[in-house]
Amino acid sequence: MTDQNAAITITITPHDLPLFCSGPQNETWNGHPRVFLPIRSNSTIACPYCGAVYQLVGEAKGHH
């Protein structure tokens, strides 16, 4: 049996910035409110709504 509450880790690149989450497992119409996440270069950040973890591989140049 899998734990459905386990955090999902999503790897992103600088091309995917600015980073926002509206629920990675939902369609855009039924996700949580869109929240922009201030990720730093080569780091991770978790969404405060759904707990999805985003990992940026690369430099976040010019983005906050």
ABEGO torsion letter per residue (X at the ends): XBBAABBBBBBBBAAAOBBBBAGAABBAAABBBBBBBBBBBGBBBBBAAAGBBBBBBEBBBGBX
